[in-house]
Amino acid sequence: MLKFFGSERLPDIRHAALDALRANVMIADRDLTIIYMNPSVMALLREAEPELRKELPRFSLATLIGSNIDVFHKDPGHQRRMLAAMDKPHSATIKVGPRMFDLLVSPLVEDGTRTGFVVEWADSRERLMNLDYQAQILALGRSQAMIQFAPDGTILDANDNFLAVMGYGLEEIRGRNHSIFVTPDYAASADYKRFWDTLRGGQFQAAQFRRFGKDGREVWIEGAYNPILGPDGRVAKVVKFATDITKQMQLLNTLNALIGDVEASMARCTQAADQVRAAAGRTEGDVQGLAASAEQLAGSIAGIAESMARSRAATEGAFDQTQAVARNTETLSNAAQAMTGIVGLIRNIASQINLLALNATIEAARAGEAGKGFAVVAGEVKSLAVQAARATEQITGEINGIQSTSLEVAGALNAIRDAVTVVRESVSATASAMEQQGTVIRGISSTTQDVSSTVASVSADIAVVAGAVEEAGKTVARTRDAARVLVK
């Protein structure tokens, strides 16, 4: 008889068969006492024992055979009621601490009488992980293109997303080689051979790939070729998950072209900014030189204006002196005129004296001897009259000279006065003009200083603009890099 760890209920062949099973088998009698555990279930529970004890303090693998299955339950009453009503196999998943187990409980019946229960244990982690993997694969299949290849590149299967992207039906590509999606030149290249050698070596390949659809149109995909290992550790097949990025690549090409145009424009802007900055620098220097010259000119004009003011004062003095001399000359002329009258009176008196002397001479001659003394006096008087006449003529000549000279002096003084008047007016006009020019030059100097400051500010602003253009160029470069990353 076969002994179940001391029991003789089963033949030896059945015992050996249960021990050889990979399935995790536990048997309990009708009273729910554990009477058998094969090596597989023993190994499973031994591995989980530390975690089971945290949840079930009474659990001990060493004393499990001979114990009641109540040891696995916090509420044994519920379990017993369920087993009492069981007439067919029942599956359940139980959680003990962090561990989860799948159980299949089957009643054992002999001659219509229940003799016990057989319990098949399984670690739920593998099943749940497989369910999770399956769900992930289904999710990937809904959102991504997927195709499977044999290690030599023969197409095994493809989902609808992949077929839609490439424009093929499944039967059109099944059994054909991956090379139908690349150019003949690339299919014959060493790179393509190395690509598949790498996959057959178990290394995945992930990148952006350029492929061609049924109609020869270019297709860009972002994806990964993933080698799947078989039980023998060798690559059994290659699964590819991919996303169609054709539109993104077209946008990237367009963006690259636009960025190229922007970069060219930025380069021109930078060159123009450099030229303007250089011109502004030169202009600033010129304006500063002009400002200095304007200040010097303003100083010179101020000096000239001061000299003109002194000239105007001197001219006014000369004009006043000329006026005074003119008045004195006029007085002299008037005096000469008056002297002419006096000379005429003297001439008249001298003539009368001369006539009187003539008459006295005549009378002295008539008187004879008696008139000799009177004749001498008459002769002296006549001599005086002659001298007075000569003196009068001389005085008349001098007075005429004085009058002529006075007239000439008066004419010259009039000419001088007119010239001085013209000079005075010219000096006054020049002085006023110089004052106005000085005001204008001072304004120009001030404005030039402002312009110089403005040009310096513009030069600084241009430097800022040049820096901004340079930064914009760097930003454009970063934008291009970012665009490539976005496509990836």
C-alpha positions as CSV (number, residue, x, y, z in Angstrom):
1,M,0.0,0.0,0.0
2,L,1.2,3.6,-0.8
3,K,2.0,5.6,2.3
4,F,1.0,9.3,2.4
5,F,3.6,10.2,5.0
6,G,2.5,7.3,7.1
7,S,-0.8,6.7,5.3
8,E,-1.5,3.5,3.2
9,R,-4.4,4.8,1.1
10,L,-2.9,5.1,-2.4
11,P,-0.9,2.6,-4.5
12,D,2.8,3.3,-4.9
13,I,2.5,4.3,-8.5
14,R,0.0,7.1,-7.7
15,H,2.3,8.3,-4.9
16,A,5.2,8.4,-7.3
17,A,3.1,10.3,-9.9
18,L,2.0,12.9,-7.4
19,D,5.6,13.4,-6.3
20,A,6.8,13.9,-9.9
21,L,4.2,16.5,-10.7
22,R,5.3,20.1,-11.2
23,A,1.9,21.2,-10.1
24,N,1.6,22.1,-6.4
25,V,-0.7,19.5,-4.9
26,M,-2.1,19.2,-1.4
27,I,-4.6,16.6,-0.2
28,A,-6.9,16.9,2.9
29,D,-9.3,14.2,4.2
30,R,-13.0,14.7,4.9
31,D,-12.2,16.3,8.2
32,L,-10.0,18.9,6.4
33,T,-6.8,17.5,7.9
34,I,-3.8,17.8,5.5
35,I,-2.6,14.3,4.7
36,Y,-0.3,14.9,1.7
37,M,1.9,17.6,0.2
38,N,4.0,16.9,-2.9
39,P,7.5,18.4,-3.2
40,S,6.4,21.2,-5.5
41,V,3.9,22.6,-3.0
42,M,6.4,22.2,-0.2
43,A,8.9,24.3,-2.1
44,L,6.3,27.0,-2.8
45,L,5.2,27.3,0.8
46,R,8.8,27.1,2.1
47,E,9.7,30.1,0.0
48,A,6.6,32.0,1.2
49,E,6.8,30.9,4.9
50,P,8.4,34.1,6.3
51,E,5.7,36.3,4.8
52,L,2.9,33.8,5.7
53,R,4.0,33.8,9.4
54,K,3.6,37.6,9.6
55,E,-0.1,37.2,8.6
56,L,-0.7,33.8,10.2
57,P,1.4,33.4,13.4
58,R,0.3,29.7,13.8
59,F,1.7,28.7,10.4
60,S,4.6,26.2,10.4
61,L,5.6,24.2,7.4
62,A,7.3,21.6,9.6
63,T,3.9,20.7,11.3
64,L,1.7,21.4,8.4
65,I,1.0,17.7,7.5
66,G,-1.5,16.6,10.1
67,S,-2.7,20.1,10.7
68,N,-6.1,21.3,9.7
69,I,-6.5,23.6,6.7
70,D,-8.0,26.1,9.1
71,V,-4.4,27.3,9.6
72,F,-4.7,29.2,6.3
73,H,-7.8,31.2,7.3
74,K,-8.5,33.9,9.8
75,D,-12.2,32.9,9.6
76,P,-12.3,29.1,9.3
77,G,-16.1,28.9,9.7
78,H,-16.7,30.6,6.3
79,Q,-14.2,28.2,4.6
80,R,-15.8,25.1,6.2
81,R,-19.3,26.2,5.1
82,M,-18.2,26.7,1.5
83,L,-16.4,23.3,1.4
84,A,-19.3,21.5,2.9
85,A,-21.6,22.7,0.1
86,M,-19.0,22.0,-2.7
87,D,-19.9,19.4,-5.2
88,K,-17.6,20.4,-8.0
89,P,-14.2,22.0,-8.4
90,H,-13.9,25.6,-7.2
91,S,-11.2,28.1,-7.9
92,A,-10.3,31.1,-5.8
93,T,-7.5,33.6,-5.2
94,I,-6.5,34.2,-1.6
95,K,-4.2,36.9,-0.3
96,V,-2.0,36.1,2.7
97,G,0.0,39.1,3.7
98,P,1.8,40.4,0.6
99,R,1.5,37.0,-1.2
100,M,-1.4,35.9,-3.4
101,F,-2.2,32.3,-4.4
102,D,-4.5,30.8,-6.9
103,L,-6.3,27.7,-5.5
104,L,-8.3,25.0,-7.3
105,V,-10.2,22.9,-4.8
106,S,-11.7,19.6,-6.1
107,P,-13.8,17.3,-3.9
108,L,-12.7,13.6,-3.8
109,V,-15.6,11.2,-4.0
110,E,-15.6,7.4,-3.7
111,D,-18.7,5.3,-4.1
112,G,-20.8,8.5,-3.7
113,T,-19.1,9.4,-0.5
114,R,-16.8,12.4,-0.1
115,T,-13.5,11.3,1.1
116,G,-11.5,14.5,1.1
117,F,-10.3,17.4,-1.1
118,V,-7.3,17.9,-3.4
119,V,-6.0,21.5,-3.5
120,E,-3.8,22.8,-6.4
121,W,-1.7,25.8,-5.4
122,A,-0.2,28.4,-7.8
123,D,1.7,31.6,-7.1
124,S,-0.6,34.3,-8.5
125,R,2.3,36.6,-9.3
126,E,3.1,34.8,-12.6
127,R,-0.5,34.8,-13.7
128,L,-1.0,38.4,-12.7
129,M,2.2,39.4,-14.3
130,N,1.2,37.6,-17.5
131,L,-2.2,39.4,-17.4
132,D,-0.4,42.7,-16.9
133,Y,2.0,41.9,-19.7
134,Q,-0.9,40.9,-21.9
135,A,-2.8,44.1,-21.1
136,Q,0.3,46.2,-21.8
137,I,0.8,44.4,-25.1
138,L,-2.9,45.1,-26.0
139,A,-2.5,48.7,-25.0
140,L,0.7,49.0,-27.1
141,G,-1.1,47.4,-30.0
142,R,-3.9,49.9,-29.8
143,S,-1.6,52.9,-29.9
144,Q,1.4,51.7,-31.8
145,A,2.3,49.8,-34.9
146,M,3.6,46.3,-34.2
147,I,5.1,43.7,-36.4
148,Q,6.9,40.4,-35.7
149,F,9.8,38.8,-37.5
150,A,11.7,35.6,-37.5
151,P,15.4,35.9,-36.7
152,D,16.1,35.9,-40.4
153,G,13.8,38.9,-41.0
154,T,10.8,36.9,-42.3
155,I,7.5,38.7,-41.5
156,L,5.4,36.6,-39.1
157,D,2.5,38.9,-38.1
158,A,1.6,42.6,-38.0
159,N,-1.2,44.5,-36.4
160,D,-3.7,46.9,-38.1
161,N,-1.8,50.0,-37.1
162,F,1.4,48.8,-38.8
163,L,-0.5,47.7,-41.9
164,A,-2.3,51.1,-42.1
165,V,1.0,53.0,-41.8
166,M,2.7,51.0,-44.5
167,G,-0.3,50.6,-46.8
168,Y,-0.2,46.8,-47.0
169,G,-2.6,44.0,-46.2
170,L,-1.4,41.2,-43.8
171,E,-1.4,38.5,-46.5
172,E,0.7,40.8,-48.8
173,I,3.6,40.8,-46.4
174,R,3.3,37.6,-44.3
175,G,6.2,35.3,-45.2
176,R,8.2,38.1,-47.0
177,N,11.4,39.6,-45.7
178,H,11.8,42.9,-43.8
179,S,13.9,44.2,-46.8
180,I,10.7,45.1,-48.6
181,F,10.5,48.2,-46.4
182,V,13.9,49.6,-47.3
183,T,15.7,50.6,-50.5
184,P,17.5,47.9,-52.5
185,D,20.8,49.6,-51.9
186,Y,20.4,49.7,-48.1
187,A,19.2,46.0,-48.1
188,A,22.4,45.0,-49.9
189,S,24.6,47.1,-47.6
190,A,26.9,46.0,-44.8
191,D,25.0,48.3,-42.4
192,Y,21.7,46.4,-43.0
193,K,23.4,43.0,-42.5
194,R,25.0,44.3,-39.3
195,F,21.6,45.6,-38.1
196,W,20.1,42.0,-38.3
197,D,23.2,40.4,-36.9
198,T,22.9,42.6,-33.9
199,L,19.2,41.6,-33.4
200,R,20.1,37.9,-33.7
201,G,22.7,38.5,-31.1
202,G,20.0,39.5,-28.7
203,Q,20.5,43.3,-28.7
204,F,17.6,45.6,-29.3
205,Q,17.7,48.5,-31.8
206,A,15.9,51.7,-31.1
207,A,16.0,54.8,-33.3
208,Q,14.1,56.8,-36.0
209,F,14.0,54.7,-39.1
210,R,13.4,55.7,-42.7
211,R,11.1,53.1,-44.3
212,F,9.0,52.8,-47.5
213,G,5.4,51.8,-47.8
214,K,3.6,49.8,-50.5
215,D,3.2,52.8,-52.8
216,G,6.9,53.7,-52.4
217,R,6.1,56.7,-50.3
218,E,8.6,57.6,-47.6
219,V,7.6,56.7,-44.1
220,W,9.4,57.7,-40.9
221,I,8.9,55.6,-37.8
222,E,10.1,56.0,-34.2
223,G,10.5,52.5,-32.7
224,A,12.4,49.6,-31.3
225,Y,13.3,46.2,-32.6
226,N,13.1,43.9,-29.6
227,P,14.6,40.3,-29.7
228,I,12.5,37.8,-27.9
229,L,14.4,34.8,-26.3
230,G,13.0,31.3,-26.4
231,P,13.3,28.6,-23.7
232,D,16.8,27.8,-25.0
233,G,18.0,31.3,-24.5
234,R,18.3,32.0,-28.2
235,V,16.4,34.7,-30.2
236,A,13.1,33.1,-31.2
237,K,11.7,36.2,-32.9
238,V,11.9,40.0,-33.1
239,V,9.0,42.2,-32.2
240,K,9.0,45.8,-33.3
241,F,6.9,48.5,-31.7
242,A,6.8,51.8,-33.6
243,T,5.0,55.1,-34.0
244,D,4.5,56.9,-37.3
245,I,6.4,60.2,-37.1
246,T,6.3,61.0,-40.9
247,K,4.4,64.2,-40.3
248,Q,6.7,65.3,-37.5
249,M,9.7,64.7,-39.7
250,Q,8.1,66.7,-42.5
251,L,7.4,69.4,-40.0
252,L,11.0,69.1,-38.8
253,N,12.4,69.5,-42.3
254,T,10.1,72.5,-42.9
255,L,11.2,73.9,-39.5
256,N,14.8,73.3,-40.3
257,A,14.4,75.2,-43.5
258,L,12.7,78.1,-41.7
259,I,15.4,78.1,-39.0
260,G,18.0,78.1,-41.7
261,D,16.3,81.2,-43.1
262,V,16.1,82.8,-39.7
263,E,19.8,82.0,-39.0
264,A,20.7,83.6,-42.3
265,S,18.6,86.7,-41.4
266,M,20.2,86.7,-37.9
267,A,23.6,86.6,-39.5
268,R,22.8,89.6,-41.7
269,C,21.3,91.4,-38.7
270,T,24.5,90.7,-36.7
271,Q,26.6,92.0,-39.6
272,A,24.5,95.1,-40.0
273,A,24.5,95.7,-36.2
274,D,28.3,95.4,-36.3
275,Q,28.5,97.9,-39.2
276,V,26.1,100.3,-37.5
277,R,28.0,99.9,-34.2
278,A,31.2,100.8,-36.0
279,A,29.6,103.7,-37.8
280,A,28.1,104.9,-34.5
281,G,31.5,104.7,-33.0
282,R,33.0,106.8,-35.8
283,T,30.0,109.2,-35.6
284,E,30.4,109.6,-31.9
285,G,34.1,110.5,-32.4
286,D,33.2,113.0,-35.2
287,V,30.4,114.5,-33.2
288,Q,32.7,114.8,-30.1
289,G,35.3,116.5,-32.4
290,L,32.6,118.8,-33.8
291,A,31.4,119.6,-30.3
292,A,35.0,120.6,-29.3
293,S,35.3,122.7,-32.4
294,A,31.9,124.3,-31.7
295,E,33.0,125.2,-28.2
296,Q,36.3,126.7,-29.6
297,L,34.3,128.6,-32.2
298,A,31.9,129.8,-29.6
299,G,34.9,131.0,-27.5
300,S,36.4,132.8,-30.6
301,I,33.1,134.4,-31.5
302,A,32.7,135.6,-27.9
303,G,36.1,137.2,-28.1
304,I,35.2,138.8,-31.4
305,A,31.9,140.0,-30.0
306,E,33.8,141.5,-27.1
307,S,36.3,143.2,-29.5
308,M,33.3,144.5,-31.6
309,A,31.7,145.9,-28.5
310,R,34.9,147.8,-27.8
311,S,35.1,148.9,-31.4
312,R,31.5,150.0,-31.3
313,A,32.3,152.1,-28.1
314,A,35.4,153.6,-29.8
315,T,33.4,154.3,-33.0
316,E,30.8,156.0,-30.9
317,G,33.5,158.1,-29.3
318,A,35.1,159.0,-32.7
319,F,31.6,160.0,-34.0
320,D,31.1,162.2,-31.0
321,Q,34.6,163.8,-31.4
322,T,33.9,164.3,-35.1
323,Q,30.6,166.0,-34.2
324,A,32.5,168.2,-31.8
325,V,35.2,169.1,-34.4
326,A,32.5,169.8,-36.9
327,R,30.9,172.2,-34.5
328,N,34.2,173.9,-33.8
329,T,35.0,174.2,-37.5
330,E,31.6,175.7,-38.1
331,T,32.4,178.2,-35.3
332,L,35.8,178.9,-36.9
333,S,34.1,179.4,-40.2
334,N,31.5,181.7,-38.6
335,A,34.4,183.6,-36.9
336,A,36.2,183.9,-40.3
337,Q,33.0,185.2,-41.8
338,A,32.8,187.7,-39.0
339,M,36.4,188.7,-39.5
340,T,35.7,189.4,-43.2
341,G,33.2,192.0,-42.1
342,I,35.7,193.6,-39.7
343,V,38.3,193.6,-42.5
344,G,35.9,195.3,-44.8
345,L,35.2,197.9,-42.1
346,I,39.0,198.3,-41.6
347,R,39.4,198.7,-45.4
348,N,36.7,201.2,-45.4
349,I,38.2,203.1,-42.6
350,A,41.7,202.9,-44.2
351,S,40.1,204.3,-47.5
352,Q,38.5,207.1,-45.6
353,I,41.8,207.8,-43.8
354,N,43.5,207.8,-47.1
355,L,40.9,210.1,-48.5
356,L,41.2,212.2,-45.4
357,A,45.0,212.3,-45.8
358,L,44.6,213.3,-49.4
359,N,42.2,216.1,-48.5
360,A,44.7,217.1,-45.7
361,T,47.5,217.2,-48.2
362,I,45.4,219.3,-50.5
363,E,44.5,221.7,-47.8
364,A,48.1,221.8,-46.5
365,A,49.1,222.8,-50.1
366,R,46.6,225.5,-50.1
367,A,47.7,226.8,-46.8
368,G,51.3,227.2,-48.0
369,E,53.8,227.7,-45.3
370,A,51.2,227.6,-42.7
371,G,50.1,224.2,-43.8
372,K,53.6,222.5,-43.8
373,G,53.2,221.0,-40.4
374,F,49.7,219.9,-41.2
375,A,51.1,218.4,-44.5
376,V,53.6,216.3,-42.5
377,V,50.8,215.0,-40.4
378,A,48.7,214.4,-43.4
379,G,51.7,212.5,-45.0
380,E,52.0,210.3,-41.9
381,V,48.3,209.7,-41.9
382,K,48.4,208.7,-45.5
383,S,51.4,206.5,-44.8
384,L,49.4,204.8,-42.0
385,A,46.4,204.5,-44.3
386,V,48.6,202.8,-46.9
387,Q,50.0,200.5,-44.2
388,A,46.5,199.8,-42.9
389,A,45.4,199.0,-46.5
390,R,48.3,196.6,-47.0
391,A,47.7,195.0,-43.6
392,T,44.0,194.8,-44.4
393,E,44.8,193.0,-47.7
394,Q,47.1,190.7,-45.9
395,I,44.5,190.0,-43.3
396,T,41.9,189.5,-46.0
397,G,44.2,187.0,-47.7
398,E,44.7,185.1,-44.4
399,I,41.0,185.2,-43.6
400,N,40.2,183.9,-47.1
401,G,42.8,181.2,-46.5
402,I,41.2,180.4,-43.1
403,Q,37.7,180.3,-44.7
404,S,38.9,178.1,-47.5
405,T,40.7,175.8,-45.1
406,S,37.6,175.8,-42.8
407,L,35.4,174.8,-45.8
408,E,37.8,172.1,-46.7
409,V,38.0,170.9,-43.1
410,A,34.2,171.1,-42.8
411,G,33.9,169.0,-46.0
412,A,36.4,166.5,-44.8
413,L,34.7,166.4,-41.4
414,N,31.4,165.8,-43.1
415,A,33.0,163.0,-45.1
416,I,34.6,161.6,-41.9
417,R,31.3,161.9,-40.0
418,D,29.5,160.1,-42.8
419,A,32.2,157.4,-42.9
420,V,32.2,157.1,-39.1
421,T,28.4,156.8,-39.2
422,V,28.6,154.0,-41.7
423,V,31.3,152.3,-39.6
424,R,29.2,152.8,-36.5
425,E,26.2,151.3,-38.1
426,S,28.3,148.4,-39.6
427,V,30.0,147.8,-36.2
428,S,26.6,147.8,-34.5
429,A,25.2,145.4,-37.1
430,T,28.3,143.2,-36.9
431,A,28.2,143.2,-33.1
432,S,24.5,142.2,-33.1
433,A,25.2,139.5,-35.7
434,M,28.2,138.2,-33.6
435,E,25.9,138.1,-30.5
436,Q,23.3,136.2,-32.5
437,Q,26.0,133.9,-33.9
438,G,27.4,133.4,-30.4
439,T,24.0,132.4,-29.2
440,V,23.5,130.1,-32.2
441,I,27.0,128.5,-31.8
442,R,26.4,128.0,-28.1
443,G,23.1,126.3,-29.0
444,I,24.9,124.2,-31.6
445,S,27.6,123.3,-29.1
446,S,25.0,122.3,-26.5
447,T,23.0,120.4,-29.2
448,T,26.2,118.7,-30.4
449,Q,27.0,117.6,-26.8
450,D,23.5,116.2,-26.6
451,V,23.9,114.5,-30.0
452,S,27.3,113.1,-28.8
453,S,25.6,111.7,-25.7
454,T,22.7,110.4,-27.9
455,V,25.2,108.7,-30.3
456,A,27.0,107.2,-27.4
457,S,23.7,105.9,-26.1
458,V,22.8,104.6,-29.5
459,S,26.1,102.9,-29.7
460,A,25.4,101.2,-26.4
461,D,21.9,100.3,-27.5
462,I,23.3,98.8,-30.7
463,A,25.7,96.8,-28.7
464,V,22.7,95.5,-26.7
465,V,20.9,94.8,-29.9
466,A,23.9,93.0,-31.2
467,G,24.0,90.9,-28.0
468,A,20.3,90.3,-28.3
469,V,20.7,89.2,-31.9
470,E,23.5,86.8,-30.8
471,E,21.3,85.4,-28.1
472,A,18.5,85.1,-30.5
473,G,20.8,83.1,-32.8
474,K,21.6,80.8,-29.9
475,T,17.9,80.5,-29.1
476,V,17.2,79.6,-32.8
477,A,19.9,76.9,-32.5
478,R,18.3,75.6,-29.3
479,T,14.9,75.7,-31.0
480,R,16.3,73.5,-33.7
481,D,17.7,71.0,-31.1
482,A,14.4,71.2,-29.3
483,A,12.5,70.5,-32.5
484,R,14.6,67.4,-33.0
485,V,13.9,66.3,-29.5
486,L,10.2,66.8,-30.0
487,V,10.3,64.6,-33.0
488,K,12.0,61.9,-31.0
